[in-house]
């Protein structure tokens, strides 16, 4: 869903002057693929898509700042939802059994990984 948001935003606002003049005529649309690439695959994808669409440096700098702000806001929201996890679990109908199974799976894989590291490093 996150990666499709810029595309949906442009489609919704397509008939406005902001989209027709700023995004299309002045080629600010070239900043959208790098930010989507950042959300999908991180900095490497962002740089690859910047080169593919030949995004100008001034647009790319603006996109980097915007991406940094969005990541910080998203992180704050994620940490704030931890406080309300019980209510969120009820609302999403996530049972205690599922949480228990998921936690045991995590423990099992972390133990397997620790054993793998001990055998291959020593």
C-alpha positions in Angstrom: 0.0 0.0 0.0 2.8 2.5 0.9 4.4 2.2 -2.5 1.2 2.9 -4.4 0.3 6.0 -2.4 2.2 8.5 -4.7 0.6 7.1 -7.8 -2.9 7.2 -6.3 -2.3 10.8 -5.1 -1.4 11.8 -8.7 -4.4 10.0 -10.2 -6.8 11.7 -7.7 -5.3 15.2 -8.3 -4.7 14.7 -12.1 -6.9 17.5 -13.3 -5.4 20.1 -10.9 -2.8 22.7 -11.9 -0.4 21.3 -9.4 -0.2 18.0 -11.3 -0.4 19.3 -14.8 2.1 22.2 -14.3 4.4 21.1 -11.5 4.6 17.4 -11.9 4.4 16.9 -15.6 5.6 20.1 -17.3 8.5 20.8 -14.9 9.3 17.0 -14.7 8.9 16.8 -10.9 7.3 13.4 -11.6 10.8 12.0 -11.8 11.0 12.3 -8.0 8.2 9.8 -7.5 10.1 6.6 -8.6 13.0 7.2 -6.2 10.8 7.7 -3.2 8.8 4.6 -4.1 12.1 2.7 -4.6 13.1 3.8 -1.1 9.9 2.3 0.4 10.3 -0.9 -1.5 14.0 -1.7 -1.3 15.8 1.0 0.6 18.6 3.4 -0.5 20.0 1.2 -3.2 16.6 0.9 -5.0 16.2 4.7 -4.6 19.5 5.4 -6.3 18.9 2.9 -9.1 15.5 4.4 -9.9 17.0 8.0 -9.7 19.4 7.0 -12.4 16.8 5.2 -14.5 14.4 8.2 -14.7 17.3 10.7 -14.8 16.0 12.6 -11.8 17.5 16.0 -11.5 19.7 16.6 -8.4 17.5 19.4 -6.9 14.4 17.2 -7.2 16.3 14.2 -5.7 17.5 16.3 -2.8 13.9 17.3 -2.0 12.8 13.7 -2.2 15.6 12.6 0.2 14.4 15.2 2.7 10.8 14.2 2.2 11.6 10.5 2.6 13.6 11.1 5.8 10.7 13.1 7.3 8.2 10.4 6.3 10.3 7.6 7.8 10.6 9.5 11.0 6.9 10.1 11.2 6.2 6.4 10.4 8.6 5.3 13.1 7.0 7.5 15.7 3.6 6.1 14.8 4.9 2.5 15.0 6.3 3.1 18.5 3.1 4.8 19.6 1.0 1.8 18.5 3.1 -0.5 20.7 1.4 1.1 23.7 -2.0 0.2 22.3 -1.1 -3.3 21.1 -3.7 -5.1 23.2 -6.5 -2.9 21.8 -5.1 -3.3 18.3 -4.9 -7.1 18.7 -8.6 -7.2 19.7 -9.6 -4.9 16.8 -7.6 -7.1 14.3 -8.9 -10.3 16.1 -5.4 -11.6 16.8 -5.7 -14.3 19.4 -3.3 -15.1 22.2 -2.7 -18.5 20.6 -1.4 -16.9 17.5 0.8 -14.5 19.5 2.2 -17.5 21.4 2.9 -19.5 18.3 4.6 -16.6 16.6 6.8 -15.9 19.7 7.8 -19.6 19.8 8.7 -19.6 16.1 10.9 -16.5 16.7 12.6 -18.2 19.6 13.1 -21.4 17.5 14.7 -19.5 14.6 16.9 -17.4 16.9 18.2 -20.6 18.6 18.8 -22.2 15.2 20.7 -19.2 14.0 22.8 -19.1 17.2 23.7 -22.8 16.7 24.6 -22.1 13.1 26.9 -19.3 14.1 28.6 -21.3 16.8 29.3 -24.2 14.4 30.5 -22.1 11.5 32.5 -19.5 13.3 34.4 -21.9 15.6 
